[in-house]
Amino acid sequence: MYDYLIVGAGLFGAVFAREATDRGRRCLVVDRRDHIGGNVYTEDVEGIPVHRYGAHIFHTNDEGVWNYVNRFARFNHYVNSPVANYKGKLYNLPFNMNTFYQMWGVTTPAQARRIIDRQIAEAGITAPQNLEEQAISLVGTDIYRTLVKDYTEKQWGRPCRELPAFIIRRLPVRFTFDNNYFNARYQGIPETGYTDLAARLLEGIEVRLGVEYLKERAALDAQAEKVIFTGPIDEFFDYCYGPLQYRAVRFETEVLDCDNYQGNAVVNYTDAETPFTRIIEHKHFVFGTGPKTVISREYSAEWQVGQEPYYPVNTPETAALYQKYRALAAAQNRVVFGGRLGEFKYYDMDAVIRSALDAVGRECATQTK
């Protein structure tokens, strides 16, 4: 009945379905959730598009991807400029001259450079062996202790000394007064939320929600020539080598009877005592007005099988385990694995879309031949 059974109605699955359909292929999309959009799903609360699964800010230097998404949604000009709260004191992010003034009272790039260079030299780290040493060798001790250490340990649930150095390959340090977090040419958020973007991508395509593919695999597979699987690769193979490691995230969302709670869309809490990692105030993503606001507190936690996986834990051990699953995936003639969970890879949204566009191009070219 179908050329492609696409498991997952997130960005990868929706883009693949759109492009395959436009090339004349018959597609069926299934998702275990009760909504489309995957983790970029937004729901209307008090007239505010609320990011149910955490903040998603679209940013890219890929002009082709930017033009592509603008076919399906109108993007605003939101610029991500988060603020860090460390024990009640506020700092601008990413690390820039505003941050250095707030931390040391310096007013020139030369003054800030001298402090950072001195702290790096005093640390004497020549070959970083863990995340702590890597961070200090890049930004010095003051920034590390105030804005990196506790936040990172809450995020990953492990001491920085036990985390591999490659998790922080580089930290953005700007000697300008620029609070724009992403160094990307294009940036914004769909004015009416990401769910409308997903709906436009899936327009005219059959979508079945609340479907547990892995429980109905035989019956569903029989309906299609090939399967595009965007769920967890280890779950697909019934965790035969053991589960991969992810971080889970728990959200506490509430509606407040005030028009402006924190004055910014994203405030990170970088101290160890605050149990959550950040507070999102959703209306600021879309320059919302109105008498009420909606906030979400985010709590990072260890992932367990059966929970929603969020961030892949990139360690040498999990990388080796993933390679075993990848070998199994390569032997699947009828199944293509894609997306954040299918490839066990942290993807920015633009990279997911580019990956899906490339995948459908390869698939349709192969079928044409």
C-alpha positions in Angstrom: 0.0 0.0 0.0 2.9 2.4 0.8 6.4 3.0 -0.5 7.5 4.3 2.9 6.4 3.6 6.5 7.8 6.5 8.5 8.1 5.9 12.2 8.1 9.2 14.0 6.3 12.5 13.2 9.2 14.7 14.3 11.2 16.9 12.0 13.1 14.2 10.3 10.1 12.1 9.7 7.9 15.0 8.6 10.5 16.4 6.2 11.1 12.9 4.7 7.4 12.3 4.3 6.9 15.7 2.6 9.7 15.3 0.1 9.0 11.7 -0.7 5.3 12.5 -1.2 6.2 15.4 -3.5 8.3 12.9 -5.5 5.3 10.7 -6.0 5.9 8.2 -3.2 3.1 6.9 -1.0 3.9 7.5 2.7 2.3 6.5 6.0 3.6 8.3 9.1 3.0 6.7 12.6 3.9 8.1 16.0 3.5 6.7 19.5 2.6 10.1 20.8 -0.8 11.7 20.5 0.6 14.7 18.5 2.9 15.5 15.6 6.1 17.5 15.8 8.2 15.2 18.1 10.1 17.2 20.6 9.6 20.5 18.8 5.8 20.2 19.5 4.2 23.4 20.8 0.8 23.7 22.4 -1.4 26.8 22.9 -1.7 27.8 26.5 -3.3 31.1 27.3 -2.6 32.1 23.7 1.1 31.4 24.1 2.9 28.7 22.0 4.4 26.6 24.8 7.4 24.4 24.0 6.3 21.2 25.8 9.6 19.4 25.5 12.0 22.3 26.2 13.1 25.4 24.3 13.8 25.1 20.6 15.3 28.1 18.8 15.9 27.7 15.1 19.3 28.9 13.9 21.3 28.0 10.9 23.9 29.1 8.4 22.5 26.8 5.8 20.6 29.1 3.4 18.9 26.2 1.7 17.5 24.9 4.9 16.4 28.4 6.0 14.6 28.9 2.7 13.0 25.4 3.0 11.5 26.0 6.5 10.2 29.4 5.4 8.0 27.6 2.8 6.1 26.1 5.7 6.1 28.7 8.4 6.6 32.4 9.0 9.5 33.0 11.3 9.9 36.0 13.7 13.2 37.7 14.4 13.8 36.2 17.9 17.5 36.3 18.9 18.5 33.9 21.7 20.2 35.9 24.5 20.0 33.8 27.7 20.9 35.1 31.1 22.7 33.1 33.9 21.6 33.4 37.5 24.3 32.4 39.9 23.2 32.7 43.5 21.1 35.7 42.7 23.6 37.5 40.5 22.9 37.8 36.8 25.4 37.3 33.9 24.9 37.6 30.2 25.5 34.6 28.0 27.4 33.6 25.9 30.6 34.8 27.6 31.2 38.3 26.3 32.2 41.7 27.5 28.9 42.1 29.4 29.8 38.9 31.3 33.3 40.1 32.0 32.1 43.4 33.3 29.5 41.7 35.5 32.2 39.3 36.9 35.3 41.6 37.2 34.2 45.1 36.5 36.5 45.3 33.4 35.5 47.6 30.6 37.9 46.8 27.8 38.8 43.6 25.9 42.4 43.9 26.8 41.6 43.9 30.6 39.4 40.8 30.1 42.0 39.0 28.1 44.6 39.6 30.7 42.5 38.1 33.5 41.5 35.0 31.4 45.0 34.4 30.1 46.5 34.7 33.6 44.0 32.2 35.0 44.7 29.8 32.2 48.4 30.1 32.7 48.1 29.6 36.5 46.1 26.4 36.0 49.0 25.0 34.0 46.9 22.5 32.0 48.6 21.4 28.8 46.7 18.3 27.9 43.1 18.4 29.3 42.0 15.0 30.6 38.4 15.7 31.5 35.7 18.4 31.1 36.9 20.5 34.0 40.4 20.8 32.7 39.2 21.4 29.2 36.9 24.2 30.3 39.5 25.9 32.6 42.0 25.8 29.7 39.6 27.7 27.6 38.0 30.3 29.9 39.9 30.3 33.1 38.8 29.4 36.7 36.3 32.2 37.5 34.0 31.6 34.6 34.3 27.8 35.0 33.3 27.9 38.7 30.5 30.4 38.3 28.9 29.6 35.0 30.0 26.1 33.9 30.8 23.7 36.7 27.5 23.3 38.7 25.3 23.8 35.6 27.1 21.1 33.7 27.1 18.7 36.7 23.3 19.2 37.0 22.9 18.7 33.3 24.9 15.4 33.1 24.5 14.1 36.6 28.2 13.5 37.0 31.2 15.5 38.3 33.0 17.5 35.6 36.1 15.6 36.5 34.4 12.4 35.4 33.1 13.8 32.1 35.3 13.5 29.0 37.0 16.6 27.7 35.5 16.3 24.3 32.0 17.2 25.5 33.3 20.8 25.6 35.5 21.1 22.6 35.3 24.8 22.7 33.4 27.5 24.7 32.3 30.7 23.0 34.3 33.6 24.3 33.7 37.0 22.7 35.5 40.2 23.4 32.6 42.3 22.2 29.3 43.4 23.9 27.3 40.8 22.0 24.6 38.7 23.8 23.5 36.8 20.7 24.1 33.2 21.7 24.2 31.7 18.3 26.7 32.8 15.7 24.3 32.0 12.9 23.2 34.0 9.9 19.5 33.0 10.2 17.6 32.8 13.5 14.0 32.8 14.7 11.0 30.9 15.8 7.7 30.2 14.0 5.3 32.9 14.9 2.5 30.4 15.6 4.7 27.6 17.0 6.4 24.5 15.6 3.3 22.4 15.5 1.9 24.5 12.7 5.2 24.0 10.8 4.9 20.2 11.3 1.3 20.3 10.2 2.2 22.1 7.0 5.0 19.6 6.3 2.5 16.7 6.8 -0.4 18.3 4.9 -2.1 15.7 2.7 -0.1 12.8 4.2 -1.7 10.0 6.2 -0.7 10.2 9.8 -1.7 7.7 12.6 -1.0 8.8 16.2 -0.9 6.7 19.3 0.6 3.8 17.3 3.3 1.7 19.0 5.3 0.6 16.0 7.5 -1.9 17.8 4.4 -3.7 19.2 2.8 -3.8 15.7 5.9 -4.1 13.6 4.9 -7.1 11.6 1.5 -5.8 10.5 2.9 -2.3 9.8 6.0 -3.5 7.9 3.7 -5.6 5.6 2.1 -2.4 4.4 5.2 -0.7 3.0 8.2 -1.3 0.9 10.7 0.4 3.3 10.7 1.7 6.8 12.2 5.1 7.9 12.8 4.6 11.7 13.4 7.7 13.8 13.0 6.1 17.2 15.8 4.9 19.5 18.1 2.5 17.6 18.7 0.4 20.7 15.0 0.0 21.3 14.5 -1.2 17.7 16.9 -4.1 18.4 15.3 -4.8 21.8 18.3 -3.5 23.7 20.2 -6.7 22.7 23.6 -5.2 23.6 22.1 -3.2 26.5 20.6 0.3 26.5 22.5 3.3 25.3 22.8 6.2 27.8 20.6 9.3 27.6 19.7 12.1 29.9 16.0 12.6 30.7 14.4 15.9 31.3 11.4 16.7 33.6 9.4 19.8 33.1 7.3 21.7 35.7 5.0 24.1 33.7 2.7 26.6 35.3 0.5 29.5 34.3 1.2 32.7 36.3 -1.2 35.6 36.8 1.4 38.2 35.8 2.4 39.5 32.4 6.1 39.1 32.8 7.9 36.8 35.2 11.6 37.0 34.5 12.0 39.4 31.6 13.8 36.9 29.3 12.9 33.7 27.5 15.8 31.7 29.0 17.4 32.0 32.5 20.0 29.4 33.4 20.5 28.6 37.1 24.2 27.8 37.3 24.6 27.1 41.1 24.4 23.7 42.6 21.8 24.5 45.2 19.0 25.3 42.7 17.6 21.8 41.6 16.5 22.9 38.1 18.8 23.9 35.3 16.8 26.7 33.8 13.4 28.5 33.6 11.8 29.1 30.2 9.2 31.9 29.9 7.5 31.0 26.7 5.8 34.2 25.7 9.2 35.9 25.2 10.0 33.6 22.3 7.1 35.2 20.3 7.1 38.7 21.8 3.8 37.8 23.4 1.5 40.2 25.3 -1.4 39.6 27.5 -2.1 39.5 31.2 -0.7 36.0 31.9 2.5 34.1 31.3 3.7 30.5 31.2 7.0 29.3 32.6 8.6 25.9 32.6 11.3 24.7 35.1 13.6 22.0 33.6 15.1 19.2 35.7 17.8 17.0 34.3 17.7 13.3 35.4 19.2 9.9 34.7 17.3 8.1 31.9 15.7 4.8 32.4 14.2 2.4 29.8 10.6 3.4 29.3 11.2 7.1 29.8 11.6 9.7 27.0 15.3 9.9 26.0 16.5 13.5 25.4 20.3 14.0 25.2 22.6 11.2 24.1 25.4 10.8 26.7 28.6 10.9 24.6 31.3 8.8 26.3 33.8 6.4 24.8 31.7 3.5 26.2 28.4 4.6 24.7 30.2 5.4 21.4 31.5 1.8 21.2 28.0 0.5 22.1 26.4 2.6 19.4 28.8 1.2 16.8 27.5 -2.3 17.6 23.9 -1.2 17.0 25.0 0.7 13.9 26.4 -2.5 12.5 23.0 -4.2 13.0 21.3 -1.3 11.4 23.5 -1.5 8.3 22.4 -5.0 7.8 18.7 -4.0 7.6 17.9 -3.9 3.9 14.4 -2.4 4.3 15.0 0.0 7.2 16.7 3.4 7.2 17.6 4.9 10.6 17.5 8.7 10.9 17.2 11.6 13.4 18.5 12.2 16.9 17.5 8.8 18.3 17.9 6.7 15.2 21.5 7.9 14.9 22.2 8.4 18.6 23.4 12.0 17.9 22.6 15.4 19.2 21.2 17.3 16.3 20.3 21.0 15.9 17.1 21.4 14.1 18.7 22.6 10.9 21.0 19.6 10.8 18.0 17.3 11.3 16.3 18.9 8.3 19.4 18.8 6.1 19.9 15.1 7.1 16.3 14.3 6.1 16.6 16.1 2.8 19.8 14.3 2.0 18.3 10.9 3.0 15.2 11.3 0.9 17.4 12.4 -2.0 19.4 9.2 -1.7 16.4 7.0 -1.3 14.5 8.4 -4.3 17.6 8.4 -6.5 18.2 4.7 -5.6 14.5 3.8 -6.4 14.6 5.7 -9.7 17.7 3.7 -10.8 
